[in-house]
């Protein structure tokens, strides 16, 4: 093999190993319901616009950059 040359070896089917495409998760991180559910504390821009529309603080044609701070309704 020459320096810098790519070497690829093909394997016969009897030597092919299946590799898992996912990583295992530690038991302490698994939720009893089957998945991790975390309440997000940062809203996406479209979520903030929806909240402002509900409160009547958004008009058609307003800019979407520089939106005022919003807290989700509890």
Number of C-alpha atoms within 10 A of each C-alpha: 6 6 5 6 7 7 8 6 5 8 9 7 7 6 8 9 8 6 6 7 5 6 6 6 8 7 8 6 9 11 10 8 7 7 9 9 8 6 5 7 7 11 13 8 11 10 13 19 20 13 16 18 13 9 9 9 12 17 10 6 6 10 9 12 7 6 13 10 8 13 11 10 5 3
